[in-house]
Amino acid sequence: MTPLYPFLINLFTKLIHLLYDSSFEGFLTAVFITFERRYPQVIITPESRHTPTLWDEEERVYTDTTKAQRVLSKIKTIWGTEGVAIVLRAFLSEENAIENHLLEAIRLMLQYPEANILENYGHVAIAHIRKAAKSVGREVHRVKEFVRFEQLGTLYFAKIAPQYDVLPLVIPHFKARFSDQEWVLFDPQRAYGFYYDLKEVISFTPAEKNFGKTAQLSDGYEQLWKTYFQHINITERKNTCYQLRSMPKRYWQYLPETK
């Protein structure tokens, strides 16, 4: 007969919701905290999508790049660069509860470091992760093929709202292809984009509802920027949580899409 003690422990253990800032580094920080504090039951959720409950505890996660890098280094050590790429692509799928599928996979990775966990498609979490990563990979290829830039003054603009948050994965492709042109690639659905100034790529979020000025574009391009958004008739509201989801450049090395 199975003893009731473990069941009662699970029944009366409060579920902890770790709320993070929607960034990849924020998610990795939440994973680090889960293991550091040995939380038995955790749900990692973007703060912007969290619905409070009466019964569970909430804890806000403050992004820590050092902790995030330690988690990523561990993943790379055990799963290699291919494993890191799968984790990155799955995260950018934005699928519901993808953070918790990834957390479960990382738990299994640490428990069975010698096993090829990512090939265990019979596990629910692994199946979700592999499916999400594959879908994101397909979307990357579609975006590369179908994005069209429009010239406005000295800048080239392109607007695209992909099914998944793949802009960070396609930027190296466009930087290499249009290295001699200044361009902006903007996702109106997620309200963030990238600007290439002939030297580097800068991520940004429009600072005002009317898109009259951006956080990092120079003042000289303010009028062009305003003209562009009037031209394509975007009425998006400011949405800073998606700016945070853009991936730092140091992670691009792990992605085959950026080679």
Residue pairs with C-beta under 8 A, 6 or more apart in sequence:
10 41
13 40
13 41
14 41
14 55
14 56
14 57
15 41
15 42
15 43
15 55
15 56
15 57
16 39
16 41
16 42
16 43
16 56
16 57
16 58
16 59
17 42
17 43
17 45
17 50
17 53
17 56
17 57
17 58
17 59
18 30
18 33
18 34
18 42
18 43
18 44
18 45
18 59
18 61
19 45
19 46
19 47
19 50
19 58
19 59
19 60
19 61
20 26
20 27
20 29
20 30
20 44
20 45
20 46
20 47
20 60
20 61
20 63
21 46
21 47
21 61
21 63
21 241
21 244
22 46
22 47
22 48
22 241
22 242
22 244
22 245
23 63
23 244
23 245
23 246
24 68
24 88
24 91
24 92
24 245
24 247
24 248
24 251
25 63
25 64
25 65
25 68
25 248
26 61
26 63
26 68
26 244
27 44
27 91
27 99
27 102
28 67
28 68
28 69
28 71
28 72
29 61
29 62
29 63
29 64
29 67
29 68
29 71
30 44
30 61
30 99
31 44
31 71
31 102
31 103
31 106
32 64
32 67
32 68
32 70
32 71
33 39
33 59
33 61
33 67
34 42
34 44
34 103
35 110
42 100
42 103
43 56
43 100
44 99
44 100
44 103
45 99
46 99
46 241
47 60
47 241
48 241
50 58
52 58
71 106
72 84
72 251
74 110
75 83
75 84
75 87
75 106
75 109
76 83
76 84
76 254
78 109
78 110
78 113
79 86
79 87
79 109
79 117
79 118
81 253
81 254
83 118
84 251
84 254
85 133
85 254
85 255
85 256
86 118
86 129
86 130
86 133
87 102
87 105
87 129
87 133
88 247
88 251
88 254
88 255
89 132
89 133
89 136
89 137
89 169
89 255
90 98
90 101
90 102
90 128
90 129
90 130
90 132
90 133
90 136
91 98
91 99
91 102
92 136
92 164
92 165
92 166
92 168
92 169
92 245
92 247
93 132
93 133
93 135
93 136
93 164
93 165
94 164
94 165
94 245
95 128
95 132
98 128
98 129
98 132
100 125
101 124
101 125
101 126
101 128
101 129
101 132
102 125
102 129
104 125
105 117
105 118
105 125
105 126
105 129
108 115
108 117
108 120
108 123
108 125
108 126
109 117
117 123
117 126
118 126
118 129
118 130
119 126
120 126
121 127
121 130
135 163
135 164
136 164
136 166
136 169
137 257
139 162
139 163
139 164
139 166
140 166
140 169
140 170
140 257
142 162
143 160
143 162
143 166
143 167
143 170
144 170
144 173
146 160
147 158
147 160
147 170
147 174
147 185
148 158
149 156
149 157
149 158
149 178
149 183
150 156
150 157
150 158
151 157
152 224
152 227
152 228
152 231
153 224
154 182
154 224
155 182
155 183
155 184
155 221
155 224
155 228
156 178
156 181
156 182
156 183
156 184
157 183
157 184
157 186
157 228
158 183
158 184
158 185
158 186
159 186
159 187
159 188
159 232
159 234
160 185
160 186
160 187
161 187
161 188
161 189
161 190
162 187
165 187
165 190
165 242
165 245
167 185
167 187
167 190
167 192
167 193
167 194
167 246
168 246
168 247
168 252
169 247
169 255
169 257
169 258
170 185
170 257
171 185
171 194
171 201
172 252
172 257
172 258
173 257
173 258
174 183
174 185
174 196
175 196
175 201
178 196
179 198
180 198
181 196
181 198
182 195
182 196
182 197
182 198
183 195
183 196
184 193
184 194
184 195
184 196
184 225
184 228
185 193
185 194
186 192
186 193
187 193
187 242
188 232
188 234
188 236
189 236
190 239
190 242
190 245
191 205
191 206
191 236
191 237
191 238
191 239
191 240
191 242
191 243
192 203
192 204
192 205
192 239
192 242
192 243
192 245
192 246
193 203
193 204
193 205
194 201
194 202
194 203
194 204
194 246
195 201
195 202
195 204
195 214
195 216
195 217
196 202
201 249
202 216
202 217
203 216
203 243
203 246
204 214
204 215
204 216
204 217
204 243
205 214
205 215
205 238
205 239
205 240
205 242
205 243
206 213
206 214
206 215
206 229
206 236
206 238
207 213
207 214
207 215
207 238
208 238
209 237
209 238
210 226
210 229
211 225
211 226
211 229
211 234
212 222
212 225
212 226
213 219
213 222
213 225
214 225
217 225
252 258
